[in-house]
Each structure stands twice: as structure tokens, then as C-alpha cells.
Amino acid sequence: NTLKGEREKETELRVKLLSEIREQVALLCATGKNLYRGVSQAQYDQFLTYSTKSNRLTETPQEGELSDVA
């Protein structure tokens, strides 16, 4: 019974954290759209696609990173 109680608590915690993460993501998305009010939806989507690519080119690599630019 103790194990079942612990599992229920862990599940509640996971659900709570997931809901908080979803709220933060929604807030970030809303904030981002407000920043680009004068930009068309296509341009905004293109920006999001570029900014979320894992191997985008960077002019100044972070410390410890290798630049993609030769």
C-alpha cells in the first residue's frame, strides 16, 4: 500500500509539472506572437523554424562549441 501511495503522489507531481510547463509554453508563444505583431504569419513561422533548428549557423559560437562556419 505504501508503494501505491508513493506512485499516486509521483503521478500527481508529474501531472502538476506538466500542466505548469504547458502554461509556460503557452505564455512564451503568446509573448512571441505579440513581439512580431507587424510580421506576417508566414514570416513568423519561418523565424520559429529557423530559431528552433538544432544545427543552425552561429556567428559567435558559445564557449566550448564548434562553429558550423568554416
mmCIF file as Biopython writes it, N, C-alpha, C and O atoms, coordinates in Angstrom:
data_model
#
loop_
_atom_site.group_PDB
_atom_site.id
_atom_site.type_symbol
_atom_site.label_atom_id
_atom_site.label_alt_id
_atom_site.label_comp_id
_atom_site.label_asym_id
_atom_site.label_entity_id
_atom_site.label_seq_id
_atom_site.pdbx_PDB_ins_code
_atom_site.Cartn_x
_atom_site.Cartn_y
_atom_site.Cartn_z
_atom_site.occupancy
_atom_site.B_iso_or_equiv
_atom_site.auth_seq_id
_atom_site.auth_asym_id
_atom_site.pdbx_PDB_model_num
ATOM 1   N N  . ASN A ? 1  ? 0.819  -1.212 0.000   1.0 0.0 1  A 1 
ATOM 2   C CA . ASN A ? 1  ? 0.000  0.000  0.000   1.0 0.0 1  A 1 
ATOM 3   C C  . ASN A ? 1  ? 0.854  1.264  0.000   1.0 0.0 1  A 1 
ATOM 4   O O  . ASN A ? 1  ? 0.486  2.273  -0.601  1.0 0.0 1  A 1 
ATOM 5   N N  . THR A ? 2  ? 1.994  1.199  0.677   1.0 0.0 2  A 1 
ATOM 6   C CA . THR A ? 2  ? 2.885  2.363  0.715   1.0 0.0 2  A 1 
ATOM 7   C C  . THR A ? 2  ? 3.402  2.673  -0.680  1.0 0.0 2  A 1 
ATOM 8   O O  . THR A ? 2  ? 3.484  3.834  -1.080  1.0 0.0 2  A 1 
ATOM 9   N N  . LEU A ? 3  ? 3.752  1.617  -1.423  1.0 0.0 3  A 1 
ATOM 10  C CA . LEU A ? 3  ? 4.254  1.792  -2.785  1.0 0.0 3  A 1 
ATOM 11  C C  . LEU A ? 3  ? 3.185  2.428  -3.673  1.0 0.0 3  A 1 
ATOM 12  O O  . LEU A ? 3  ? 3.485  3.299  -4.488  1.0 0.0 3  A 1 
ATOM 13  N N  . LYS A ? 4  ? 1.941  1.989  -3.511  1.0 0.0 4  A 1 
ATOM 14  C CA . LYS A ? 4  ? 0.837  2.538  -4.300  1.0 0.0 4  A 1 
ATOM 15  C C  . LYS A ? 4  ? 0.646  4.018  -3.977  1.0 0.0 4  A 1 
ATOM 16  O O  . LYS A ? 4  ? 0.421  4.830  -4.875  1.0 0.0 4  A 1 
ATOM 17  N N  . GLY A ? 5  ? 0.737  4.361  -2.704  1.0 0.0 5  A 1 
ATOM 18  C CA . GLY A ? 5  ? 0.604  5.757  -2.295  1.0 0.0 5  A 1 
ATOM 19  C C  . GLY A ? 5  ? 1.707  6.627  -2.872  1.0 0.0 5  A 1 
ATOM 20  O O  . GLY A ? 5  ? 1.459  7.756  -3.296  1.0 0.0 5  A 1 
ATOM 21  N N  . GLU A ? 6  ? 2.929  6.099  -2.888  1.0 0.0 6  A 1 
ATOM 22  C CA . GLU A ? 6  ? 4.056  6.843  -3.457  1.0 0.0 6  A 1 
ATOM 23  C C  . GLU A ? 6  ? 3.866  7.051  -4.951  1.0 0.0 6  A 1 
ATOM 24  O O  . GLU A ? 6  ? 4.148  8.129  -5.476  1.0 0.0 6  A 1 
ATOM 25  N N  . ARG A ? 7  ? 3.389  6.022  -5.631  1.0 0.0 7  A 1 
ATOM 26  C CA . ARG A ? 7  ? 3.149  6.136  -7.074  1.0 0.0 7  A 1 
ATOM 27  C C  . ARG A ? 7  ? 2.095  7.198  -7.361  1.0 0.0 7  A 1 
ATOM 28  O O  . ARG A ? 7  ? 2.237  7.985  -8.297  1.0 0.0 7  A 1 
ATOM 29  N N  . GLU A ? 8  ? 1.043  7.216  -6.556  1.0 0.0 8  A 1 
ATOM 30  C CA . GLU A ? 8  ? -0.014 8.214  -6.753  1.0 0.0 8  A 1 
ATOM 31  C C  . GLU A ? 8  ? 0.535  9.621  -6.556  1.0 0.0 8  A 1 
ATOM 32  O O  . GLU A ? 8  ? 0.203  10.531 -7.316  1.0 0.0 8  A 1 
ATOM 33  N N  . LYS A ? 9  ? 1.377  9.804  -5.532  1.0 0.0 9  A 1 
ATOM 34  C CA . LYS A ? 9  ? 1.983  11.114 -5.283  1.0 0.0 9  A 1 
ATOM 35  C C  . LYS A ? 9  ? 2.878  11.525 -6.446  1.0 0.0 9  A 1 
ATOM 36  O O  . LYS A ? 9  ? 2.856  12.678 -6.878  1.0 0.0 9  A 1 
ATOM 37  N N  . GLU A ? 10 ? 3.675  10.567 -6.957  1.0 0.0 10 A 1 
ATOM 38  C CA . GLU A ? 10 ? 4.558  10.855 -8.088  1.0 0.0 10 A 1 
ATOM 39  C C  . GLU A ? 10 ? 3.747  11.223 -9.327  1.0 0.0 10 A 1 
ATOM 40  O O  . GLU A ? 10 ? 4.112  12.134 -10.070 1.0 0.0 10 A 1 
ATOM 41  N N  . THR A ? 11 ? 2.645  10.507 -9.543  1.0 0.0 11 A 1 
ATOM 42  C CA . THR A ? 11 ? 1.784  10.801 -10.691 1.0 0.0 11 A 1 
ATOM 43  C C  . THR A ? 11 ? 1.182  12.191 -10.561 1.0 0.0 11 A 1 
ATOM 44  O O  . THR A ? 11 ? 1.148  12.944 -11.534 1.0 0.0 11 A 1 
ATOM 45  N N  . GLU A ? 12 ? 0.711  12.538 -9.379  1.0 0.0 12 A 1 
ATOM 46  C CA . GLU A ? 12 ? 0.157  13.875 -9.147  1.0 0.0 12 A 1 
ATOM 47  C C  . GLU A ? 12 ? 1.205  14.944 -9.415  1.0 0.0 12 A 1 
ATOM 48  O O  . GLU A ? 12 ? 0.911  15.974 -10.022 1.0 0.0 12 A 1 
ATOM 49  N N  . LEU A ? 13 ? 2.429  14.696 -8.961  1.0 0.0 13 A 1 
ATOM 50  C CA . LEU A ? 13 ? 3.515  15.652 -9.172  1.0 0.0 13 A 1 
ATOM 51  C C  . LEU A ? 13 ? 3.803  15.816 -10.661 1.0 0.0 13 A 1 
ATOM 52  O O  . LEU A ? 13 ? 3.966  16.934 -11.148 1.0 0.0 13 A 1 
ATOM 53  N N  . ARG A ? 14 ? 3.864  14.692 -11.382 1.0 0.0 14 A 1 
ATOM 54  C CA . ARG A ? 14 ? 4.123  14.755 -12.830 1.0 0.0 14 A 1 
ATOM 55  C C  . ARG A ? 14 ? 3.021  15.528 -13.547 1.0 0.0 14 A 1 
ATOM 56  O O  . ARG A ? 14 ? 3.304  16.350 -14.419 1.0 0.0 14 A 1 
ATOM 57  N N  . VAL A ? 15 ? 1.774  15.269 -13.188 1.0 0.0 15 A 1 
ATOM 58  C CA . VAL A ? 15 ? 0.645  15.965 -13.815 1.0 0.0 15 A 1 
ATOM 59  C C  . VAL A ? 15 ? 0.730  17.461 -13.528 1.0 0.0 15 A 1 
ATOM 60  O O  . VAL A ? 15 ? 0.495  18.284 -14.413 1.0 0.0 15 A 1 
ATOM 61  N N  . LYS A ? 16 ? 1.065  17.809 -12.289 1.0 0.0 16 A 1 
ATOM 62  C CA . LYS A ? 16 ? 1.188  19.218 -11.909 1.0 0.0 16 A 1 
ATOM 63  C C  . LYS A ? 16 ? 2.317  19.894 -12.689 1.0 0.0 16 A 1 
ATOM 64  O O  . LYS A ? 16 ? 2.142  20.999 -13.203 1.0 0.0 16 A 1 
ATOM 65  N N  . LEU A ? 17 ? 3.474  19.231 -12.776 1.0 0.0 17 A 1 
ATOM 66  C CA . LEU A ? 17 ? 4.606  19.795 -13.511 1.0 0.0 17 A 1 
ATOM 67  C C  . LEU A ? 17 ? 4.278  19.952 -14.990 1.0 0.0 17 A 1 
ATOM 68  O O  . LEU A ? 17 ? 4.609  20.971 -15.597 1.0 0.0 17 A 1 
ATOM 69  N N  . LEU A ? 18 ? 3.632  18.950 -15.569 1.0 0.0 18 A 1 
ATOM 70  C CA . LEU A ? 18 ? 3.265  19.016 -16.979 1.0 0.0 18 A 1 
ATOM 71  C C  . LEU A ? 18 ? 2.320  20.185 -17.236 1.0 0.0 18 A 1 
ATOM 72  O O  . LEU A ? 18 ? 2.453  20.890 -18.237 1.0 0.0 18 A 1 
ATOM 73  N N  . SER A ? 19 ? 1.384  20.385 -16.346 1.0 0.0 19 A 1 
ATOM 74  C CA . SER A ? 19 ? 0.440  21.485 -16.510 1.0 0.0 19 A 1 
ATOM 75  C C  . SER A ? 19 ? 1.153  22.837 -16.382 1.0 0.0 19 A 1 
ATOM 76  O O  . SER A ? 19 ? 0.824  23.780 -17.102 1.0 0.0 19 A 1 
ATOM 77  N N  . GLU A ? 20 ? 2.122  22.934 -15.475 1.0 0.0 20 A 1 
ATOM 78  C CA . GLU A ? 20 ? 2.897  24.176 -15.343 1.0 0.0 20 A 1 
ATOM 79  C C  . GLU A ? 20 ? 3.733  24.427 -16.592 1.0 0.0 20 A 1 
ATOM 80  O O  . GLU A ? 20 ? 3.843  25.564 -17.051 1.0 0.0 20 A 1 
ATOM 81  N N  . ILE A ? 21 ? 4.321  23.366 -17.142 1.0 0.0 21 A 1 
ATOM 82  C CA . ILE A ? 21 ? 5.127  23.501 -18.359 1.0 0.0 21 A 1 
ATOM 83  C C  . ILE A ? 21 ? 4.240  23.976 -19.510 1.0 0.0 21 A 1 
ATOM 84  O O  . ILE A ? 21 ? 4.628  24.864 -20.268 1.0 0.0 21 A 1 
ATOM 85  N N  . ARG A ? 22 ? 3.057  23.388 -19.639 1.0 0.0 22 A 1 
ATOM 86  C CA . ARG A ? 22 ? 2.134  23.798 -20.707 1.0 0.0 22 A 1 
ATOM 87  C C  . ARG A ? 22 ? 1.760  25.266 -20.569 1.0 0.0 22 A 1 
ATOM 88  O O  . ARG A ? 22 ? 1.686  25.979 -21.570 1.0 0.0 22 A 1 
ATOM 89  N N  . GLU A ? 23 ? 1.525  25.728 -19.350 1.0 0.0 23 A 1 
ATOM 90  C CA . GLU A ? 23 ? 1.205  27.142 -19.125 1.0 0.0 23 A 1 
ATOM 91  C C  . GLU A ? 23 ? 2.357  28.031 -19.575 1.0 0.0 23 A 1 
ATOM 92  O O  . GLU A ? 23 ? 2.140  29.048 -20.234 1.0 0.0 23 A 1 
ATOM 93  N N  . GLN A ? 24 ? 3.585  27.649 -19.219 1.0 0.0 24 A 1 
ATOM 94  C CA . GLN A ? 24 ? 4.760  28.440 -19.594 1.0 0.0 24 A 1 
ATOM 95  C C  . GLN A ? 24 ? 4.943  28.473 -21.107 1.0 0.0 24 A 1 
ATOM 96  O O  . GLN A ? 24 ? 5.260  29.521 -21.668 1.0 0.0 24 A 1 
ATOM 97  N N  . VAL A ? 25 ? 4.747  27.340 -21.768 1.0 0.0 25 A 1 
ATOM 98  C CA . VAL A ? 25 ? 4.880  27.286 -23.226 1.0 0.0 25 A 1 
ATOM 99  C C  . VAL A ? 25 ? 3.823  28.176 -23.875 1.0 0.0 25 A 1 
ATOM 100 O O  . VAL A ? 25 ? 4.123  28.911 -24.816 1.0 0.0 25 A 1 
ATOM 101 N N  . ALA A ? 26 ? 2.593  28.115 -23.378 1.0 0.0 26 A 1 
ATOM 102 C CA . ALA A ? 26 ? 1.527  28.956 -23.925 1.0 0.0 26 A 1 
ATOM 103 C C  . ALA A ? 26 ? 1.870  30.432 -23.747 1.0 0.0 26 A 1 
ATOM 104 O O  . ALA A ? 26 ? 1.644  31.239 -24.649 1.0 0.0 26 A 1 
ATOM 105 N N  . LEU A ? 27 ? 2.414  30.781 -22.585 1.0 0.0 27 A 1 
ATOM 106 C CA . LEU A ? 27 ? 2.801  32.167 -22.314 1.0 0.0 27 A 1 
ATOM 107 C C  . LEU A ? 27 ? 3.910  32.608 -23.259 1.0 0.0 27 A 1 
ATOM 108 O O  . LEU A ? 27 ? 3.863  33.711 -23.805 1.0 0.0 27 A 1 
ATOM 109 N N  . LEU A ? 28 ? 4.908  31.749 -23.452 1.0 0.0 28 A 1 
ATOM 110 C CA . LEU A ? 28 ? 6.007  32.079 -24.366 1.0 0.0 28 A 1 
ATOM 111 C C  . LEU A ? 28 ? 5.506  32.258 -25.792 1.0 0.0 28 A 1 
ATOM 112 O O  . LEU A ? 28 ? 5.932  33.180 -26.488 1.0 0.0 28 A 1 
ATOM 113 N N  . CYS A ? 29 ? 4.612  31.391 -26.229 1.0 0.0 29 A 1 
ATOM 114 C CA . CYS A ? 29 ? 4.067  31.501 -27.585 1.0 0.0 29 A 1 
ATOM 115 C C  . CYS A ? 29 ? 3.291  32.801 -27.745 1.0 0.0 29 A 1 
ATOM 116 O O  . CYS A ? 29 ? 3.434  33.489 -28.756 1.0 0.0 29 A 1 
ATOM 117 N N  . ALA A ? 30 ? 2.476  33.138 -26.760 1.0 0.0 30 A 1 
ATOM 118 C CA . ALA A ? 30 ? 1.699  34.375 -26.826 1.0 0.0 30 A 1 
ATOM 119 C C  . ALA A ? 30 ? 2.619  35.586 -26.831 1.0 0.0 30 A 1 
ATOM 120 O O  . ALA A ? 30 ? 2.394  36.538 -27.578 1.0 0.0 30 A 1 
ATOM 121 N N  . THR A ? 31 ? 3.652  35.551 -26.004 1.0 0.0 31 A 1 
ATOM 122 C CA . THR A ? 31 ? 4.608  36.658 -25.937 1.0 0.0 31 A 1 
ATOM 123 C C  . THR A ? 31 ? 5.318  36.812 -27.269 1.0 0.0 31 A 1 
ATOM 124 O O  . THR A ? 31 ? 5.477  37.927 -27.767 1.0 0.0 31 A 1 
ATOM 125 N N  . GLY A ? 32 ? 5.747  35.694 -27.852 1.0 0.0 32 A 1 
ATOM 126 C CA . GLY A ? 32 ? 6.437  35.725 -29.140 1.0 0.0 32 A 1 
ATOM 127 C C  . GLY A ? 32 ? 5.577  36.328 -30.227 1.0 0.0 32 A 1 
ATOM 128 O O  . GLY A ? 32 ? 6.057  37.138 -31.020 1.0 0.0 32 A 1 
ATOM 129 N N  . LYS A ? 33 ? 4.314  35.948 -30.276 1.0 0.0 33 A 1 
ATOM 130 C CA . LYS A ? 33 ? 3.427  36.478 -31.314 1.0 0.0 33 A 1 
ATOM 131 C C  . LYS A ? 33 ? 3.224  37.971 -31.128 1.0 0.0 33 A 1 
ATOM 132 O O  . LYS A ? 33 ? 3.143  38.707 -32.111 1.0 0.0 33 A 1 
ATOM 133 N N  . ASN A ? 34 ? 3.140  38.428 -29.899 1.0 0.0 34 A 1 
ATOM 134 C CA . ASN A ? 34 ? 2.970  39.864 -29.664 1.0 0.0 34 A 1 
ATOM 135 C C  . ASN A ? 34 ? 4.201  40.645 -30.082 1.0 0.0 34 A 1 
ATOM 136 O O  . ASN A ? 34 ? 4.088  41.793 -30.514 1.0 0.0 34 A 1 
ATOM 137 N N  . LEU A ? 35 ? 5.383  40.038 -29.959 1.0 0.0 35 A 1 
ATOM 138 C CA . LEU A ? 35 ? 6.612  40.723 -30.352 1.0 0.0 35 A 1 
ATOM 139 C C  . LEU A ? 35 ? 6.674  40.933 -31.856 1.0 0.0 35 A 1 
ATOM 140 O O  . LEU A ? 35 ? 7.307  41.873 -32.336 1.0 0.0 35 A 1 
ATOM 141 N N  . TYR A ? 36 ? 6.009  40.049 -32.597 1.0 0.0 36 A 1 
ATOM 142 C CA . TYR A ? 36 ? 6.092  40.104 -34.053 1.0 0.0 36 A 1 
ATOM 143 C C  . TYR A ? 36 ? 4.759  40.511 -34.668 1.0 0.0 36 A 1 
ATOM 144 O O  . TYR A ? 36 ? 4.351  39.964 -35.692 1.0 0.0 36 A 1 
ATOM 145 N N  . ARG A ? 37 ? 4.082  41.467 -34.045 1.0 0.0 37 A 1 
ATOM 146 C CA . ARG A ? 37 ? 2.763  41.888 -34.491 1.0 0.0 37 A 1 
ATOM 147 C C  . ARG A ? 37 ? 2.746  42.361 -35.948 1.0 0.0 37 A 1 
ATOM 148 O O  . ARG A ? 37 ? 1.808  42.065 -36.688 1.0 0.0 37 A 1 
ATOM 149 N N  . GLY A ? 38 ? 3.793  43.102 -36.360 1.0 0.0 38 A 1 
ATOM 150 C CA . GLY A ? 38 ? 3.822  43.644 -37.714 1.0 0.0 38 A 1 
ATOM 151 C C  . GLY A ? 38 ? 4.325  42.661 -38.757 1.0 0.0 38 A 1 
ATOM 152 O O  . GLY A ? 38 ? 4.472  43.019 -39.926 1.0 0.0 38 A 1 
ATOM 153 N N  . VAL A ? 39 ? 4.586  41.442 -38.352 1.0 0.0 39 A 1 
ATOM 154 C CA . VAL A ? 39 ? 5.170  40.442 -39.245 1.0 0.0 39 A 1 
ATOM 155 C C  . VAL A ? 39 ? 4.077  39.479 -39.695 1.0 0.0 39 A 1 
ATOM 156 O O  . VAL A ? 39 ? 3.200  39.119 -38.910 1.0 0.0 39 A 1 
ATOM 157 N N  . SER A ? 40 ? 4.129  39.066 -40.949 1.0 0.0 40 A 1 
ATOM 158 C CA . SER A ? 40 ? 3.117  38.131 -41.445 1.0 0.0 40 A 1 
ATOM 159 C C  . SER A ? 40 ? 3.278  36.771 -40.761 1.0 0.0 40 A 1 
ATOM 160 O O  . SER A ? 40 ? 4.350  36.448 -40.250 1.0 0.0 40 A 1 
ATOM 161 N N  . GLN A ? 41 ? 2.215  35.989 -40.757 1.0 0.0 41 A 1 
ATOM 162 C CA . GLN A ? 41 ? 2.251  34.665 -40.120 1.0 0.0 41 A 1 
ATOM 163 C C  . GLN A ? 41 ? 3.318  33.785 -40.768 1.0 0.0 41 A 1 
ATOM 164 O O  . GLN A ? 41 ? 4.004  33.032 -40.076 1.0 0.0 41 A 1 
ATOM 165 N N  . ALA A ? 42 ? 3.461  33.874 -42.092 1.0 0.0 42 A 1 
ATOM 166 C CA . ALA A ? 42 ? 4.457  33.053 -42.794 1.0 0.0 42 A 1 
ATOM 167 C C  . ALA A ? 42 ? 5.870  33.417 -42.347 1.0 0.0 42 A 1 
ATOM 168 O O  . ALA A ? 42 ? 6.700  32.537 -42.124 1.0 0.0 42 A 1 
ATOM 169 N N  . GLN A ? 43 ? 6.142  34.721 -42.215 1.0 0.0 43 A 1 
ATOM 170 C CA . GLN A ? 43 ? 7.465  35.159 -41.767 1.0 0.0 43 A 1 
ATOM 171 C C  . GLN A ? 43 ? 7.712  34.701 -40.332 1.0 0.0 43 A 1 
ATOM 172 O O  . GLN A ? 43 ? 8.813  34.266 -39.994 1.0 0.0 43 A 1 
ATOM 173 N N  . TYR A ? 44 ? 6.687  34.801 -39.495 1.0 0.0 44 A 1 
ATOM 174 C CA . TYR A ? 44 ? 6.814  34.379 -38.096 1.0 0.0 44 A 1 
ATOM 175 C C  . TYR A ? 44 ? 7.101  32.877 -38.018 1.0 0.0 44 A 1 
ATOM 176 O O  . TYR A ? 44 ? 7.974  32.444 -37.265 1.0 0.0 44 A 1 
ATOM 177 N N  . ASP A ? 45 ? 6.358  32.086 -38.803 1.0 0.0 45 A 1 
ATOM 178 C CA . ASP A ? 45 ? 6.570  30.636 -38.820 1.0 0.0 45 A 1 
ATOM 179 C C  . ASP A ? 45 ? 7.976  30.298 -39.299 1.0 0.0 45 A 1 
ATOM 180 O O  . ASP A ? 45 ? 8.622  29.393 -38.770 1.0 0.0 45 A 1 
ATOM 181 N N  . GLN A ? 46 ? 8.444  31.037 -40.312 1.0 0.0 46 A 1 
ATOM 182 C CA . GLN A ? 46 ? 9.794  30.814 -40.834 1.0 0.0 46 A 1 
ATOM 183 C C  . GLN A ? 46 ? 10.832 31.122 -39.750 1.0 0.0 46 A 1 
ATOM 184 O O  . GLN A ? 46 ? 11.806 30.387 -39.587 1.0 0.0 46 A 1 
ATOM 185 N N  . PHE A ? 47 ? 10.614 32.210 -39.014 1.0 0.0 47 A 1 
ATOM 186 C CA . PHE A ? 47 ? 11.518 32.568 -37.918 1.0 0.0 47 A 1 
ATOM 187 C C  . PHE A ? 47 ? 11.541 31.464 -36.861 1.0 0.0 47 A 1 
ATOM 188 O O  . PHE A ? 47 ? 12.607 31.065 -36.393 1.0 0.0 47 A 1 
ATOM 189 N N  . LEU A ? 48 ? 10.354 30.973 -36.489 1.0 0.0 48 A 1 
ATOM 190 C CA . LEU A ? 48 ? 10.280 29.907 -35.481 1.0 0.0 48 A 1 
ATOM 191 C C  . LEU A ? 48 ? 11.016 28.667 -35.957 1.0 0.0 48 A 1 
ATOM 192 O O  . LEU A ? 48 ? 11.747 28.045 -35.186 1.0 0.0 48 A 1 
ATOM 193 N N  . THR A ? 49 ? 10.830 28.302 -37.217 1.0 0.0 49 A 1 
ATOM 194 C CA . THR A ? 49 ? 11.501 27.126 -37.771 1.0 0.0 49 A 1 
ATOM 195 C C  . THR A ? 49 ? 13.004 27.307 -37.690 1.0 0.0 49 A 1 
ATOM 196 O O  . THR A ? 49 ? 13.718 26.400 -37.262 1.0 0.0 49 A 1 
ATOM 197 N N  . TYR A ? 50 ? 13.492 28.473 -38.098 1.0 0.0 50 A 1 
ATOM 198 C CA . TYR A ? 50 ? 14.934 28.723 -38.079 1.0 0.0 50 A 1 
ATOM 199 C C  . TYR A ? 50 ? 15.474 28.736 -36.654 1.0 0.0 50 A 1 
ATOM 200 O O  . TYR A ? 50 ? 16.509 28.132 -36.369 1.0 0.0 50 A 1 
ATOM 201 N N  . SER A ? 51 ? 14.770 29.426 -35.761 1.0 0.0 51 A 1 
ATOM 202 C CA . SER A ? 51 ? 15.293 29.615 -34.407 1.0 0.0 51 A 1 
ATOM 203 C C  . SER A ? 51 ? 15.257 28.343 -33.578 1.0 0.0 51 A 1 
ATOM 204 O O  . SER A ? 51 ? 15.912 28.264 -32.539 1.0 0.0 51 A 1 
ATOM 205 N N  . THR A ? 52 ? 14.503 27.348 -34.020 1.0 0.0 52 A 1 
ATOM 206 C CA . THR A ? 52 ? 14.443 26.109 -33.245 1.0 0.0 52 A 1 
ATOM 207 C C  . THR A ? 52 ? 15.263 24.991 -33.867 1.0 0.0 52 A 1 
ATOM 208 O O  . THR A ? 52 ? 15.305 23.889 -33.321 1.0 0.0 52 A 1 
ATOM 209 N N  . LYS A ? 53 ? 15.917 25.245 -34.997 1.0 0.0 53 A 1 
ATOM 210 C CA . LYS A ? 53 ? 16.768 24.209 -35.600 1.0 0.0 53 A 1 
ATOM 211 C C  . LYS A ? 53 ? 17.956 23.956 -34.684 1.0 0.0 53 A 1 
ATOM 212 O O  . LYS A ? 53 ? 18.533 24.892 -34.131 1.0 0.0 53 A 1 
ATOM 213 N N  . SER A ? 54 ? 18.316 22.700 -34.528 1.0 0.0 54 A 1 
ATOM 214 C CA . SER A ? 54 ? 19.415 22.382 -33.610 1.0 0.0 54 A 1 
ATOM 215 C C  . SER A ? 54 ? 20.773 22.709 -34.210 1.0 0.0 54 A 1 
ATOM 216 O O  . SER A ? 54 ? 21.698 23.051 -33.472 1.0 0.0 54 A 1 
ATOM 217 N N  . ASN A ? 55 ? 20.921 22.615 -35.537 1.0 0.0 55 A 1 
ATOM 218 C CA . ASN A ? 55 ? 22.232 22.916 -36.104 1.0 0.0 55 A 1 
ATOM 219 C C  . ASN A ? 55 ? 22.185 24.160 -36.978 1.0 0.0 55 A 1 
ATOM 220 O O  . ASN A ? 55 ? 22.571 24.120 -38.147 1.0 0.0 55 A 1 
ATOM 221 N N  . ARG A ? 56 ? 21.727 25.232 -36.429 1.0 0.0 56 A 1 
ATOM 222 C CA . ARG A ? 56 ? 21.741 26.485 -37.194 1.0 0.0 56 A 1 
ATOM 223 C C  . ARG A ? 56 ? 23.143 27.087 -37.116 1.0 0.0 56 A 1 
ATOM 224 O O  . ARG A ? 56 ? 23.914 26.786 -36.205 1.0 0.0 56 A 1 
ATOM 225 N N  . LEU A ? 57 ? 23.447 27.919 -38.061 1.0 0.0 57 A 1 
ATOM 226 C CA . LEU A ? 57 ? 24.759 28.561 -38.086 1.0 0.0 57 A 1 
ATOM 227 C C  . LEU A ? 57 ? 24.794 29.682 -37.060 1.0 0.0 57 A 1 
ATOM 228 O O  . LEU A ? 57 ? 23.808 30.393 -36.869 1.0 0.0 57 A 1 
ATOM 229 N N  . THR A ? 58 ? 25.927 29.831 -36.408 1.0 0.0 58 A 1 
ATOM 230 C CA . THR A ? 58 ? 26.069 30.911 -35.435 1.0 0.0 58 A 1 
ATOM 231 C C  . THR A ? 58 ? 27.321 31.699 -35.759 1.0 0.0 58 A 1 
ATOM 232 O O  . THR A ? 58 ? 28.363 31.132 -36.091 1.0 0.0 58 A 1 
ATOM 233 N N  . GLU A ? 59 ? 27.206 33.014 -35.658 1.0 0.0 59 A 1 
ATOM 234 C CA . GLU A ? 59 ? 28.367 33.855 -35.924 1.0 0.0 59 A 1 
ATOM 235 C C  . GLU A ? 59 ? 29.367 33.749 -34.787 1.0 0.0 59 A 1 
ATOM 236 O O  . GLU A ? 59 ? 30.575 33.690 -35.016 1.0 0.0 59 A 1 
ATOM 237 N N  . THR A ? 60 ? 28.863 33.725 -33.561 1.0 0.0 60 A 1 
ATOM 238 C CA . THR A ? 60 ? 29.746 33.637 -32.401 1.0 0.0 60 A 1 
ATOM 239 C C  . THR A ? 60 ? 29.362 32.406 -31.593 1.0 0.0 60 A 1 
ATOM 240 O O  . THR A ? 60 ? 28.395 32.445 -30.832 1.0 0.0 60 A 1 
ATOM 241 N N  . PRO A ? 61 ? 30.108 31.308 -31.748 1.0 0.0 61 A 1 
ATOM 242 C CA . PRO A ? 61 ? 29.778 30.091 -31.000 1.0 0.0 61 A 1 
ATOM 243 C C  . PRO A ? 61 ? 29.949 30.298 -29.495 1.0 0.0 61 A 1 
ATOM 244 O O  . PRO A ? 61 ? 30.806 31.060 -29.048 1.0 0.0 61 A 1 
ATOM 245 N N  . GLN A ? 62 ? 29.118 29.606 -28.733 1.0 0.0 62 A 1 
ATOM 246 C CA . GLN A ? 62 ? 29.240 29.667 -27.280 1.0 0.0 62 A 1 
ATOM 247 C C  . GLN A ? 62 ? 30.527 28.972 -26.869 1.0 0.0 62 A 1 
ATOM 248 O O  . GLN A ? 62 ? 31.077 28.168 -27.620 1.0 0.0 62 A 1 
ATOM 249 N N  . GLU A ? 63 ? 30.994 29.283 -25.690 1.0 0.0 63 A 1 
ATOM 250 C CA . GLU A ? 63 ? 32.220 28.672 -25.194 1.0 0.0 63 A 1 
ATOM 251 C C  . GLU A ? 63 ? 32.074 27.151 -25.193 1.0 0.0 63 A 1 
ATOM 252 O O  . GLU A ? 63 ? 31.088 26.608 -24.692 1.0 0.0 63 A 1 
ATOM 253 N N  . GLY A ? 64 ? 33.071 26.476 -25.760 1.0 0.0 64 A 1 
ATOM 254 C CA . GLY A ? 64 ? 33.026 25.023 -25.791 1.0 0.0 64 A 1 
ATOM 255 C C  . GLY A ? 64 ? 32.328 24.453 -27.013 1.0 0.0 64 A 1 
ATOM 256 O O  . GLY A ? 64 ? 32.336 23.240 -27.218 1.0 0.0 64 A 1 
ATOM 257 N N  . GLU A ? 65 ? 31.716 25.319 -27.838 1.0 0.0 65 A 1 
ATOM 258 C CA . GLU A ? 65 ? 31.042 24.853 -29.041 1.0 0.0 65 A 1 
ATOM 259 C C  . GLU A ? 65 ? 31.934 25.072 -30.254 1.0 0.0 65 A 1 
ATOM 260 O O  . GLU A ? 65 ? 32.774 25.971 -30.269 1.0 0.0 65 A 1 
ATOM 261 N N  . LEU A ? 66 ? 31.740 24.244 -31.263 1.0 0.0 66 A 1 
ATOM 262 C CA . LEU A ? 66 ? 32.442 24.441 -32.523 1.0 0.0 66 A 1 
ATOM 263 C C  . LEU A ? 66 ? 31.519 25.189 -33.467 1.0 0.0 66 A 1 
ATOM 264 O O  . LEU A ? 66 ? 30.319 24.918 -33.512 1.0 0.0 66 A 1 
ATOM 265 N N  . SER A ? 67 ? 32.064 26.116 -34.210 1.0 0.0 67 A 1 
ATOM 266 C CA . SER A ? 67 ? 31.255 26.864 -35.163 1.0 0.0 67 A 1 
ATOM 267 C C  . SER A ? 67 ? 30.963 25.999 -36.380 1.0 0.0 67 A 1 
ATOM 268 O O  . SER A ? 67 ? 31.804 25.205 -36.802 1.0 0.0 67 A 1 
ATOM 269 N N  . ASP A ? 68 ? 29.751 26.158 -36.950 1.0 0.0 68 A 1 
ATOM 270 C CA . ASP A ? 68 ? 29.398 25.450 -38.177 1.0 0.0 68 A 1 
ATOM 271 C C  . ASP A ? 68 ? 30.020 26.133 -39.385 1.0 0.0 68 A 1 
ATOM 272 O O  . ASP A ? 68 ? 30.082 25.547 -40.466 1.0 0.0 68 A 1 
ATOM 273 N N  . VAL A ? 69 ? 30.480 27.362 -39.210 1.0 0.0 69 A 1 
ATOM 274 C CA . VAL A ? 69 ? 31.052 28.132 -40.310 1.0 0.0 69 A 1 
ATOM 275 C C  . VAL A ? 69 ? 32.536 27.822 -40.401 1.0 0.0 69 A 1 
ATOM 276 O O  . VAL A ? 69 ? 33.266 27.969 -39.421 1.0 0.0 69 A 1 
ATOM 277 N N  . ALA A ? 70 ? 32.983 27.394 -41.573 1.0 0.0 70 A 1 
ATOM 278 C CA . ALA A ? 70 ? 34.400 27.029 -41.740 1.0 0.0 70 A 1 
ATOM 279 C C  . ALA A ? 70 ? 35.248 28.270 -41.924 1.0 0.0 70 A 1 
ATOM 280 O O  . ALA A ? 70 ? 36.465 28.169 -42.080 1.0 0.0 70 A 1 
#
